[in-house]
Amino acid sequence: MTWLLVMGVVISTVGADALQAAEMKRHGEIVDFRPSRLGRVWLAMFQRRFLLASIGFMAASFFCFLKLLEIADLSFAVPATAASLVIETFMARYFLGERVGAARWAGAGLVAAGVWLLAA
């Protein structure tokens, strides 16, 4: 059950972050911070399917993490759910087309090794 909850946290966190990033790239930067313009941006957020799905994924991640904390120690739960960083690095490179440098790949590899050690 513990590893199923870890997978739930990781998958929902990755889904939320990827959908948020995709939606922000699609929408673009907000440069006009006048109250009337921000109100329109706020209303437009509720018409963005990716953003709404991202909120659902974040809620799922939150509740899976809470359940995980009920049955596992914090010293296990936090490092184990860091596996999302590894998957997000691949998603950033191959799904979002971002440039990922050697240092980030190395960091993702170290995190993967740490999660593997937790599983052993």
C-alpha positions, 0 to 999 in steps of 0.5 A, spaced: 500 500 500 505 504 501 508 504 494 502 505 491 501 511 495 508 513 493 506 512 485 499 516 486 503 522 489 509 521 484 504 521 478 499 526 480 505 531 481 508 530 475 501 530 471 499 537 475 506 540 474 506 538 466 499 541 465 501 547 469 507 548 465 504 547 458 498 551 460 503 557 462 507 556 455 500 556 451 498 563 455 504 566 455 507 571 461 502 576 464 505 583 463 499 587 465 497 588 472 492 593 472 486 590 476 481 590 470 486 586 466 487 581 472 480 580 473 479 578 466 485 573 466 482 570 473 476 569 469 479 566 463 483 561 468 477 557 469 476 556 461 483 553 461 482 545 461 489 544 462 489 548 468 483 545 471 486 538 470 492 540 473 488 543 480 485 536 480 492 532 479 494 537 485 488 535 489 490 528 488 497 528 490 495 532 496 490 527 499 495 521 497 501 524 500 496 525 507 494 518 506 502 516 505 504 520 512 498 516 516 502 509 514 509 511 513 514 515 516 516 522 514 523 520 513 521 515 508 515 519 504 518 525 502 524 522 499 520 517 496 516 522 493 522 526 490 521 521 484 517 526 481 523 530 479 526 524 475 520 524 471 519 531 471 526 532 468 524 527 462 517 530 461 521 537 461 526 535 455 521 530 451 514 533 452 515 540 453 522 541 449 526 544 454 533 544 454 536 540 460 543 541 462 548 536 464 547 538 472 540 537 472 541 530 469 546 528 474 541 531 479 535 527 477 540 521 477 542 522 484 535 522 486 533 516 482 539 512 486 536 515 492 529 512 491 532 506 489 536 505 495 529 507 499 526 501 496 531 496 497 
